[in-house]
Amino acid sequence: MSDYQQFLDERDKIDFLIQKGYRINGVKEHLNGATVEFINPKGNVFETLVIGTANARKYFTSLLLKQNHT
């Protein structure tokens, strides 16, 4: 899979969780990218994604900044 295709896949997974009402709860950076923990405030349900591409990490960072600003 190309890097761009991998980015699109990771972005779609992030967007899916955000659309379901999840919020970014925590981020752990590591050599393989980042592990992003999402929480659904309605039911205290946690989901975790491993994000490997640089563009997807920039994407969730922009969402996190937007989330914390509002």
TORKOL-4160 file (C-alpha; in steps of 0.2 Angstrom, whole numbers, padded with zeros to 4 digits, m for minus):
70
<pt num="1" X="0000" Y="0000" Z="0000"/>
<pt num="2" X="0007" Y="0017" Z="m0004"/>
<pt num="3" X="0010" Y="0030" Z="0009"/>
<pt num="4" X="m0005" Y="0041" Z="0002"/>
<pt num="5" X="m0017" Y="0026" Z="0002"/>
<pt num="6" X="m0012" Y="0022" Z="0020"/>
<pt num="7" X="m0015" Y="0040" Z="0025"/>
<pt num="8" X="m0032" Y="0040" Z="0017"/>
<pt num="9" X="m0036" Y="0024" Z="0027"/>
<pt num="10" X="m0030" Y="0031" Z="0043"/>
<pt num="11" X="m0039" Y="0047" Z="0040"/>
<pt num="12" X="m0055" Y="0038" Z="0037"/>
<pt num="13" X="m0054" Y="0028" Z="0053"/>
<pt num="14" X="m0051" Y="0044" Z="0063"/>
<pt num="15" X="m0066" Y="0053" Z="0054"/>
<pt num="16" X="m0077" Y="0038" Z="0057"/>
<pt num="17" X="m0074" Y="0039" Z="0076"/>
<pt num="18" X="m0076" Y="0058" Z="0077"/>
<pt num="19" X="m0092" Y="0057" Z="0067"/>
<pt num="20" X="m0098" Y="0044" Z="0080"/>
<pt num="21" X="m0095" Y="0057" Z="0094"/>
<pt num="22" X="m0078" Y="0051" Z="0100"/>
<pt num="23" X="m0065" Y="0063" Z="0106"/>
<pt num="24" X="m0047" Y="0061" Z="0107"/>
<pt num="25" X="m0042" Y="0057" Z="0125"/>
<pt num="26" X="m0023" Y="0054" Z="0124"/>
<pt num="27" X="m0009" Y="0052" Z="0112"/>
<pt num="28" X="0007" Y="0041" Z="0114"/>
<pt num="29" X="0021" Y="0044" Z="0102"/>
<pt num="30" X="0033" Y="0030" Z="0098"/>
<pt num="31" X="0045" Y="0024" Z="0084"/>
<pt num="32" X="0031" Y="0017" Z="0073"/>
<pt num="33" X="0020" Y="0033" Z="0074"/>
<pt num="34" X="0007" Y="0037" Z="0087"/>
<pt num="35" X="m0006" Y="0027" Z="0097"/>
<pt num="36" X="m0021" Y="0038" Z="0098"/>
<pt num="37" X="m0035" Y="0034" Z="0112"/>
<pt num="38" X="m0052" Y="0040" Z="0108"/>
<pt num="39" X="m0066" Y="0040" Z="0121"/>
<pt num="40" X="m0085" Y="0041" Z="0118"/>
<pt num="41" X="m0091" Y="0053" Z="0132"/>
<pt num="42" X="m0109" Y="0045" Z="0131"/>
<pt num="43" X="m0104" Y="0028" Z="0136"/>
<pt num="44" X="m0086" Y="0029" Z="0142"/>
<pt num="45" X="m0081" Y="0017" Z="0128"/>
<pt num="46" X="m0063" Y="0018" Z="0122"/>
<pt num="47" X="m0056" Y="0015" Z="0105"/>
<pt num="48" X="m0037" Y="0015" Z="0100"/>
<pt num="49" X="m0029" Y="0018" Z="0083"/>
<pt num="50" X="m0011" Y="0016" Z="0079"/>
<pt num="51" X="m0007" Y="0030" Z="0066"/>
<pt num="52" X="0009" Y="0027" Z="0056"/>
<pt num="53" X="0010" Y="0041" Z="0043"/>
<pt num="54" X="0016" Y="0058" Z="0046"/>
<pt num="55" X="0001" Y="0066" Z="0037"/>
<pt num="56" X="m0012" Y="0057" Z="0047"/>
<pt num="57" X="m0002" Y="0062" Z="0063"/>
<pt num="58" X="m0003" Y="0080" Z="0057"/>
<pt num="59" X="m0022" Y="0077" Z="0053"/>
<pt num="60" X="m0026" Y="0071" Z="0071"/>
<pt num="61" X="m0016" Y="0085" Z="0079"/>
<pt num="62" X="m0026" Y="0098" Z="0070"/>
<pt num="63" X="m0042" Y="0089" Z="0076"/>
<pt num="64" X="m0035" Y="0089" Z="0093"/>
<pt num="65" X="m0031" Y="0107" Z="0093"/>
<pt num="66" X="m0048" Y="0111" Z="0086"/>
<pt num="67" X="m0056" Y="0100" Z="0100"/>
<pt num="68" X="m0047" Y="0108" Z="0114"/>
<pt num="69" X="m0050" Y="0126" Z="0107"/>
<pt num="70" X="m0069" Y="0124" Z="0107"/>
